[in-house]
């Protein structure tokens, strides 16, 4: 008996089209972009000017926004083509 078991995917993901998978990945990237934008906003409005932080929130927000919009465009065009 194996120690690990493969994860069971939900049925809607197993039978989803490529366009749907691209759209789900794009939505996840846009959500990450929103979180990074909030991190940048929090860093910009900090009280202690010397507590800068480590992560480049602005760059993460911009890159994930670009990738998310690209993936969503591919997913939507796939849905429209059928």
Helices and strands as residue ranges (DSSP letters): H 11-14, H 18-44, H 57-81
